Amino acid sequence: VQLQASGGGLVQAGDSLKLSCAASGRNFSNSVMGWFRQAPGQERKFVAAITWGGSITYYSESVEGRFTISRDNAQNTLYLQMNSLKLEDTANYYCAADRESRRTYIRAQYRNRGLYDYWGQGTQVTVSS
């Protein structure tokens, strides 16, 4: 099982960027998936999550209204559209997936790293002024 994150890069503040996470080795269409990020010297933090059906999304307060998480289950791919990027968005971004199938959780659980069993290798996003 592999999650391959891509799409990171160096952008200026205010720009947009779209991350992708291609899954292989297993069909994740029935799994909760999410994005986390980790800046140097900081712990890995929740960014966004999407339910297995794709109908419900969750965001951290710092990205709400600027980022959009989505999924294409036919392509077994997760996305993160990032708009109005800020300097503080600079981090290594990781995609993650729950190994359970068709599970729903309380809101707080989606933000918990422990929910996710599979992790991508990370893609670096650097926002400059």
C-alpha positions as CSV (number, residue, x, y, z in Angstrom):
1,V,0.0,0.0,0.0
2,Q,1.4,3.4,-1.0
3,L,0.2,7.0,-0.8
4,Q,2.2,9.2,-3.1
5,A,1.8,12.9,-2.5
6,S,2.8,15.4,-5.1
7,G,2.2,19.0,-6.2
8,G,4.3,20.9,-3.7
9,G,6.6,23.7,-4.6
10,L,7.8,27.2,-4.0
11,V,5.1,29.9,-4.4
12,Q,4.5,33.5,-3.4
13,A,2.0,34.6,-0.7
14,G,-1.4,34.8,-2.2
15,D,-0.8,32.2,-4.8
16,S,-2.6,28.9,-5.2
17,L,-1.3,25.3,-5.3
18,K,-3.0,21.9,-5.7
19,L,-1.7,18.9,-4.0
20,S,-2.5,15.3,-5.1
21,C,-2.2,12.0,-3.3
22,A,-2.3,8.9,-5.5
23,A,-3.1,5.7,-3.7
24,S,-2.0,2.3,-4.9
25,G,-2.1,-1.2,-3.6
26,R,-5.5,-0.8,-2.1
27,N,-8.8,0.8,-3.0
28,F,-9.4,3.7,-0.5
29,S,-12.8,4.8,-1.9
30,N,-14.4,3.6,1.3
31,S,-11.8,5.1,3.7
32,V,-11.6,8.4,5.5
33,M,-8.6,10.4,4.1
34,G,-6.9,13.5,5.2
35,W,-4.1,16.0,5.0
36,F,-1.6,17.0,7.7
37,R,1.3,19.3,7.6
38,Q,4.5,19.6,9.6
39,A,6.7,22.7,9.7
40,P,10.4,22.5,10.9
41,G,10.6,22.0,14.7
42,Q,6.8,21.5,15.0
43,E,4.6,18.5,15.4
44,R,2.5,17.2,12.5
45,K,-0.8,19.0,12.5
46,F,-4.2,18.4,11.0
47,V,-5.2,20.3,7.9
48,A,-8.3,18.7,6.4
49,A,-10.2,15.5,6.2
50,I,-12.9,14.0,4.0
51,T,-15.3,11.2,4.7
52,W,-15.3,8.1,2.6
53,G,-18.3,9.2,0.6
54,G,-16.8,12.6,0.1
55,S,-19.9,14.4,1.3
56,I,-18.5,15.8,4.5
57,T,-15.2,17.7,5.0
58,Y,-13.4,19.1,8.0
59,Y,-10.7,21.8,8.2
60,S,-8.4,23.3,10.7
61,E,-9.3,26.8,11.7
62,S,-6.1,28.1,10.0
63,V,-7.1,26.9,6.5
64,E,-10.9,27.1,6.7
65,G,-12.2,29.1,3.7
66,R,-8.8,28.9,1.8
67,F,-8.2,25.2,1.3
68,T,-10.5,22.6,-0.2
69,I,-10.1,18.9,0.2
70,S,-11.7,16.6,-2.4
71,R,-11.4,13.1,-3.7
72,D,-11.8,11.2,-6.9
73,N,-12.6,7.6,-5.9
74,A,-12.6,6.4,-9.4
75,Q,-8.9,7.5,-9.6
76,N,-8.2,6.5,-6.0
77,T,-6.8,10.0,-5.5
78,L,-7.1,12.7,-2.9
79,Y,-6.6,16.4,-3.5
80,L,-6.0,19.6,-1.6
81,Q,-6.6,22.9,-3.3
82,M,-4.8,25.6,-1.5
83,N,-5.7,29.2,-2.3
84,S,-4.5,32.5,-0.8
85,L,-1.4,30.9,0.6
86,K,0.3,32.5,3.5
87,L,3.8,32.4,4.8
88,E,2.6,30.2,7.7
89,D,1.4,27.6,5.3
90,T,5.0,26.6,4.6
91,A,5.4,23.0,5.7
92,N,5.8,19.4,4.5
93,Y,2.3,18.2,3.6
94,Y,1.3,14.6,4.2
95,C,-1.7,12.7,3.0
96,A,-3.1,9.9,5.1
97,A,-5.8,7.2,5.0
98,D,-7.8,5.2,7.5
99,R,-7.6,1.4,7.0
100,E,-11.2,0.9,8.1
101,S,-14.0,0.7,5.6
102,R,-17.1,2.8,5.6
103,R,-16.5,4.1,9.1
104,T,-17.8,7.4,10.5
105,Y,-16.4,9.1,13.5
106,I,-17.1,12.0,15.7
107,R,-15.8,15.3,14.5
108,A,-12.7,15.4,16.8
109,Q,-11.5,12.0,15.6
110,Y,-10.9,13.2,12.1
111,R,-8.3,15.6,13.4
112,N,-6.4,12.9,15.3
113,R,-3.3,11.5,13.7
114,G,-4.0,8.2,15.4
115,L,-7.1,7.6,13.2
116,Y,-4.9,7.2,10.1
117,D,-3.0,4.1,9.3
118,Y,-1.4,4.9,6.0
119,W,0.8,7.9,5.3
120,G,2.3,9.4,2.2
121,Q,5.9,10.5,2.1
122,G,5.1,14.3,2.2
123,T,5.4,17.0,-0.4
124,Q,7.1,20.4,0.5
125,V,5.2,23.6,0.2
126,T,7.1,26.8,0.6
127,V,5.4,30.2,0.6
128,S,7.6,33.2,0.2
129,S,6.8,36.9,0.6
